[in-house]
């Protein structure tokens, strides 16, 4: 009887669990801006004109409210860390993007990956492609970002998300909506 119950429990359980938590948002912020001595909470609030401006540029902002962390050394702002999520193929991928005070991407880190395939987006060489890019560049798979075979949707969706983040930060820096 015990074997039957155990077999039934195993049959109902998922075959595998792929979700991996690599780091917290706080750990990522410290990795992205190791010279910062504080990370203050901040926010980008987009008005309807800003949302329309992003939409016209082909960026789906998804929200008027973008929480972030402001990396500071003393009173000097080093940059901003935004934590965002995108769908891989079926599951959410949580990632953090560092954008310097100059609007250029400083680093990207994957915080949580829940898909069964495509975790190669965590490879340092692939993530390094984003460093130094600004909203003025395409930031598109197949143009200035290489694809990873077997991780196509993860690559595309993370790249689209990073383009969205850097565009929102750039707009906020230009129009003073960063709080």
N, C-alpha and C positions, 0 to 999 in steps of 0.2 A: 504494500500500500504506500509506504514511504517513497519508494522509487517512482511510483506513478505520479504522486504529488510533485516530486522534484522534477520529473520529466515535463509535467504540465507547466510548472513555473518557468522552466527554461524555454519552453516553446513559446510562451507568451512574452518573454523578455526580449528587448531589442537585440539583434544579432551583434551589434557593436555600438559603442558610444565613441563618437569622434570629437566631441567638444573638448577643446584644450584652452585653458586660461593661461596665457603666457606671462602677463604682468598686469598690474593695476594702472589706472590712469595716472596716479601719483608717481609710480615708478617710471612710467613712460615719460612724464614731464621732466623728471630729473635726468633721464637718459638724453632727452632731446636738448635740454638746456642745462648742462652740468655746471656751468658757471653762475647759474642763478642762485641767489640766497633766499628768495621768496617767490611764491606763486600765488598771486592774488586772484580772487574770482573776478571775472569780467563778463561782459555780455555785448553782443552785437544785436541791436534792434533794427530791423529793416522796416521801412515804411513802404507804402504801396508803390511809390515811384521807384524805390530801390529794387523791389521785387520785380517790377516791370522791366527795369534796366537789365537785371540778370536774365530774365526770361527772354528778352530780345537778343541777348548774347548766347542763348542756347543753354543757359544754366538753370536747372530746376532747384530753387533755393529750399523748397520743402517746408520752411518755417520762417516766421518773422523774428524768432528769438533763437540766438545762437550763443549758448553758454561757452565760456572758454576760461583758460588760466593765463594770466599775464605773468610772464617770467621776468623777474627783475633782479638786478644786482645793485643794491642800494636804491637810489631813486631812478636809475637808468632802466628803461624798458629794453629787454633783450629780444622779446618776441612773444608769440602767442601759441598756446597749445589747444587744439580743438579735438575733442573725442567725438567720433561719428560712427554710424553703422550703415552698412549696405548689405544687400542680399548677395550671397555668392551665387550658387545655383539654386539652392533651396533654403539655406539657413543664413542667419546673420553673421557678418564678420564685423567685429569691433576693432577700430584702429584709431590711432592718434596721429595728428599732423602738426609739426612745428613750423610756424611761419615767423621769420625774423621781422624785426621792426622795419626792415626795408621792403617787406612784402615777398621775399623769396623763401621757398621751402627750405628748411634746415634739415629735416629728418621726418621719416614716417616709420611708425612701429605698429605691428599687429598685436592687439591686446588679447583677442579671443577669436579662435577659428573653430567653427562648428561643422564644416563640411567634411565629407569622407575623402575628397580628393582636392588637390589644388593648393595645399598648404605651402607649396614652393614659393608663394608670394612672400614668405618670410625670409627668403634667401637675401642676404645683405646686398649682393650685386644687383638684384632686381629692384630692391627698395631704393638703392642709391641713385637710380635713374631720375628720381624726383628732385633730388637735392639741387638747389640753385634755380629751379624753375619758378616762374612768376605767372600771373594771370595773363600776361601778354603772349605766352607760348601755348601751343595746342594742348599739351598734356592729354594725349590720346594714344591708345594702344594702336600700334601699326604706323604711327607717325613719329613721335619722339619717345614713346614707351614701347619696349619690346613685349611681345606676348610670351607666355610659357605654355607649351603644348600640354594639355591635360588640366590646365588651370585657366582656360580662356575666359570663362565668365567671372571668375574671381579677379583676374587681371583687369578686365574691362570695368567691372563695377567699382573696384577700389580706385582705379584711375579716374573714373567719372566722379567719384566721391571726393577725391583729392582736388580735382579741378574745381569742384563746387566750393570746397572749403577755402582754397586760395583765392577764388574769385570773391567770395563773401568778405574775407578779411581785407582784400585789396579795396573793395568798394567802401568798407567801413573806414579804412584809413584815409581814403580820399574825401569822404563826406562827413567825417567826424562822428559817425554813429557808434563808435567803439566806446563802451562804458566800463 
